[in-house]
Amino acid sequence: MRAFRGQMSDNQPIRRSLPEKQKQLRDLKETLAAMKSHTSPALKESVRKRIAQLEAELTAAPVLKSNNRPSGNARPRQERGNAPRRPTIRSL
């Protein structure tokens, strides 16, 4: 069965917010510090590489945030209003 566009199994990168990235960075640093001496060098290197990526993203995040300020001509978000919801079908 094929995945439809936007489905979680669609092999898309997971988008994380700034606090989630900060937490992941802390966790990875703790993981790297807790690794034993006999841990695979490839595994250690991959963790270091991901730490470097996250640090680069976090240092660039404030710059990106200030550049993406919404402008005055942005289309306002449509609110749902008082439209009635469809009744829920419940089986007994």
Backbone bond lengths (Angstrom), bond angles and torsions (degrees), N, CA, C in turn:
res aa  C-N    CA-C-N  psi(-1)  N-CA   C-N-CA  omega(-1)  CA-C   N-CA-C  phi
1 M - - - 1.444 - - 1.531 108.41 -
2 R 1.306 117.31 134.98 1.458 121.56 -177.86 1.522 111.04 -86.85
3 A 1.314 114.24 150.26 1.462 119.91 176.60 1.524 109.11 -82.00
4 F 1.314 117.39 142.11 1.461 119.30 174.35 1.514 109.25 -86.28
5 R 1.311 116.48 158.14 1.462 122.43 -173.71 1.527 110.85 -58.48
6 G 1.330 116.43 130.32 1.453 121.37 178.50 1.518 113.76 92.24
7 Q 1.318 117.04 -4.60 1.459 119.89 179.46 1.522 109.32 -69.77
8 M 1.323 117.36 151.18 1.456 121.68 -176.82 1.536 111.92 -59.84
9 S 1.313 118.57 -29.45 1.460 120.88 -179.05 1.528 111.81 -89.88
10 D 1.317 117.20 20.40 1.456 122.34 -175.14 1.528 112.27 -86.62
11 N 1.319 117.39 14.96 1.464 123.30 178.52 1.529 111.56 57.79
12 Q 1.304 116.70 43.04 1.456 123.21 178.21 1.525 108.26 -105.21
13 P 1.329 118.22 148.12 1.468 118.93 176.50 1.525 110.41 -66.61
14 I 1.315 115.29 146.70 1.456 120.51 179.35 1.516 107.95 -80.40
15 R 1.316 117.27 126.49 1.454 121.56 178.74 1.524 108.51 -86.17
16 R 1.327 115.29 126.82 1.466 120.16 -178.98 1.511 109.60 -118.24
17 S 1.327 115.25 146.86 1.459 120.67 176.91 1.529 109.36 -79.56
18 L 1.309 115.79 170.90 1.461 121.03 -177.86 1.538 112.08 -59.36
19 P 1.346 119.92 -47.38 1.472 118.79 178.15 1.528 113.31 -63.11
20 E 1.332 117.05 -34.51 1.460 119.71 178.28 1.527 110.76 -66.66
21 K 1.340 116.53 -38.36 1.466 120.00 178.08 1.526 110.40 -67.18
22 Q 1.325 117.18 -39.23 1.463 120.21 178.36 1.525 110.63 -63.41
23 K 1.327 116.55 -41.39 1.469 120.76 178.65 1.525 110.26 -65.50
24 Q 1.320 116.61 -42.52 1.460 119.63 179.29 1.527 110.82 -63.61
25 L 1.334 117.06 -38.32 1.457 120.51 177.97 1.528 111.15 -63.05
26 R 1.336 116.77 -44.40 1.474 120.56 176.86 1.525 110.87 -59.77
27 D 1.340 116.06 -45.35 1.463 120.36 -178.92 1.530 111.68 -62.70
28 L 1.332 116.31 -41.61 1.458 118.95 -179.37 1.526 111.58 -67.58
29 K 1.332 116.94 -36.95 1.467 119.46 177.56 1.524 110.73 -65.65
30 E 1.330 116.51 -39.60 1.466 120.05 176.81 1.530 110.78 -65.12
31 T 1.323 115.99 -40.59 1.461 120.85 179.26 1.523 110.58 -63.00
32 L 1.325 116.72 -44.23 1.457 120.68 179.36 1.526 111.24 -63.40
33 A 1.327 116.58 -39.96 1.462 120.04 179.43 1.533 111.48 -68.31
34 A 1.330 117.09 -30.37 1.459 120.85 -176.93 1.529 113.39 -86.94
35 M 1.335 117.04 -4.25 1.463 119.15 -178.62 1.526 110.79 -69.06
36 K 1.301 114.91 140.75 1.470 121.33 179.93 1.532 110.16 -76.95
37 S 1.313 115.67 167.09 1.466 120.48 -178.73 1.528 111.94 -68.71
38 H 1.332 117.34 -25.37 1.461 120.04 -178.19 1.534 112.96 -91.15
39 T 1.329 116.66 7.43 1.468 120.49 177.41 1.523 109.19 -67.26
40 S 1.305 115.59 146.07 1.459 121.93 -177.57 1.530 111.35 -56.74
41 P 1.336 117.68 132.14 1.471 120.34 177.65 1.534 111.96 -61.40
42 A 1.326 117.17 -32.13 1.470 120.12 178.89 1.528 110.72 -66.03
43 L 1.328 116.35 -39.01 1.459 120.12 178.22 1.522 110.88 -66.54
44 K 1.325 116.84 -43.89 1.460 120.51 177.92 1.524 110.86 -60.80
45 E 1.328 115.98 -41.91 1.462 120.46 -179.20 1.530 111.39 -65.87
46 S 1.334 117.19 -39.02 1.466 119.74 179.28 1.528 111.06 -66.33
47 V 1.335 117.08 -37.06 1.465 120.37 177.63 1.529 109.77 -67.64
48 R 1.332 117.28 -41.92 1.471 120.50 177.40 1.526 111.15 -62.01
49 K 1.330 115.85 -39.96 1.457 120.94 179.82 1.533 111.13 -63.42
50 R 1.336 116.12 -43.32 1.474 120.32 179.32 1.528 110.31 -66.92
51 I 1.326 117.74 -37.69 1.464 121.36 176.73 1.527 109.54 -61.07
52 A 1.324 117.17 -44.07 1.470 121.09 179.07 1.525 110.89 -63.14
53 Q 1.344 117.27 -40.27 1.467 120.69 177.97 1.520 110.91 -62.54
54 L 1.333 116.32 -46.97 1.469 120.12 -179.06 1.522 111.16 -63.55
55 E 1.331 117.33 -40.69 1.463 119.67 178.84 1.522 110.67 -63.48
56 A 1.331 117.15 -39.22 1.468 120.59 177.58 1.528 110.76 -64.83
57 E 1.333 116.96 -41.89 1.472 120.86 178.79 1.523 110.79 -64.71
58 L 1.329 116.94 -40.59 1.458 120.21 -177.71 1.523 111.85 -70.78
59 T 1.328 117.57 -33.43 1.464 118.68 177.58 1.520 110.74 -73.71
60 A 1.332 117.40 -29.29 1.463 120.87 178.54 1.527 112.19 -83.74
61 A 1.320 118.02 -17.05 1.465 121.56 -175.42 1.528 113.55 -59.81
62 P 1.344 121.66 -46.30 1.470 119.31 179.54 1.527 112.37 -63.15
63 V 1.319 117.85 -33.87 1.463 120.92 178.68 1.526 109.84 -67.96
64 L 1.320 116.65 -43.79 1.456 120.45 179.24 1.521 111.32 -65.69
65 K 1.313 116.44 -38.03 1.458 120.71 -179.55 1.522 111.07 -63.44
66 S 1.325 117.76 -42.09 1.457 120.64 -178.30 1.523 111.41 -71.26
67 N 1.345 117.92 -27.99 1.460 120.79 178.92 1.516 112.82 -79.29
68 N 1.320 118.37 -20.93 1.462 122.01 -176.32 1.521 112.99 -100.47
69 R 1.303 117.70 31.78 1.463 119.74 177.74 1.520 109.18 -68.34
70 P 1.341 116.62 139.21 1.462 118.27 -179.72 1.528 110.73 -68.68
71 S 1.316 114.90 137.48 1.462 119.11 179.10 1.522 109.74 -88.25
72 G 1.303 116.37 168.07 1.466 121.59 -176.85 1.509 112.84 -69.25
73 N 1.337 118.57 -22.97 1.453 120.26 -178.05 1.520 112.77 -92.71
74 A 1.308 117.44 9.94 1.462 120.80 179.04 1.524 109.88 -67.09
75 R 1.312 115.37 143.45 1.453 120.24 -178.42 1.523 109.74 -70.07
76 P 1.325 118.45 127.63 1.471 119.89 -179.58 1.518 110.66 -68.43
77 R 1.298 114.65 150.52 1.448 121.35 179.53 1.525 109.70 -72.09
78 Q 1.310 115.79 131.71 1.454 118.34 179.78 1.516 109.21 -78.49
79 E 1.307 114.15 131.85 1.458 118.55 178.62 1.515 109.18 -93.82
80 R 1.267 114.94 159.89 1.440 120.73 -173.55 1.522 113.69 -72.31
81 G 1.309 116.75 -30.54 1.460 119.63 179.61 1.510 111.45 75.76
82 N 1.327 115.81 -153.89 1.459 121.22 -177.32 1.518 111.98 -105.00
83 A 1.305 117.68 29.21 1.455 120.41 179.58 1.527 109.06 -66.16
84 P 1.327 117.62 132.45 1.471 119.68 -179.49 1.517 110.33 -69.25
85 R 1.304 115.40 145.00 1.453 121.06 177.92 1.517 109.47 -85.49
86 R 1.307 115.59 153.39 1.453 119.26 177.13 1.521 109.57 -67.29
87 P 1.293 118.05 143.51 1.475 119.34 179.15 1.541 109.65 -67.54
88 T 1.303 115.18 145.24 1.445 121.34 179.17 1.514 109.94 -82.15
89 I 1.309 115.72 134.22 1.465 120.18 178.09 1.518 107.77 -92.50
90 R 1.292 115.51 121.05 1.458 120.69 -179.50 1.524 108.93 -117.59
91 S 1.286 115.08 134.27 1.458 118.24 176.69 1.520 108.70 -98.11
92 L 1.298 115.37 144.22 1.470 120.50 -178.42 1.479 111.83 -100.93
